[in-house]
Amino acid sequence: MSAGTLYLVPNLLGHVAPDAVLPARTIVVARALTHWVVETPKPARAFLKTLDLPHPIANLVVTPLPATEDRAAHAALLAPAHRGHDLGLLSDAGCPGVADPGARLVAAAHAEGLRVVPLVGPSAVLLALMASGMNGQGFAFHGYLPVAPPARTAALRRLEDESRTLGRAQLFIETPYRNAAMIASLPQALRADTDVCVACDLTLASETIVRRPVAAWRHEDATRFAKRPAMFVMQAAS
């Protein structure tokens, strides 16, 4: 019996028809899978229901990723592949392992000699970078910045200094209900000529992508970005 494959299946970034965002091959492969490793079971099952599966959701084997590094747990998750079953790895949104968990399972699959196949789908990091018009040849994603205002200001200034020194775009994310606070903090933390792009609701009908120098963000109504999934891209003036 040949071993199964670990497929890395991108999830949607919000409520949208799968065929409006995902390529046909991604949908075909996902519909055929019966064994899944997921970030969170409830949103995973909600996504799978949108794919019009040929088998009942209740018949799927859906197992959550371990919260911590655990080699034994990862080996157990990959065991079905060694029995010949293909596996799907699914995060709550976007691409597994890119600003989302799952990389350790992928590393374990490589270590065990399993085939790993990434499927095409939405990545908020790449979509925001593409839409920002900033440096796609040199960039870094930093995840979430500190919540406390002094630490957040210090982090923004550090990223701005790195961007100016290295010439790269800096990407970070914020919890949707803190978007307005992040935008309001930009003029206090950054130079007036540093550019910031805010990309909200990517791939959705309400998608909004705005790029401004920091001086202009001072006059922007930040509340319109509140409670919306957003990616921030920043690049210092050369």
Secondary structure, DSSP 8 states (H G I E B T S, - for coil): ----EEEEE-B-SSSS-HHHHS-HHHHHHHHH--EEEES-HHHHHHHHHTT--SS-GGGSEEEE--SS--HHHHHHHHHHHHTT--EEEE-SSB-TTSSSS-HHHHHHHHHTT-EEEE-----HHHHHHHHHTS-SSSEEEEEE--SSHHHHHHHHHHHHHHHHHH--EEEEEE-GGGHHHHHHHHHHHS-TT-EEEEEESTTSTT-EEEEEEHHHHTTS-GGGGTTS-EEEEEE---
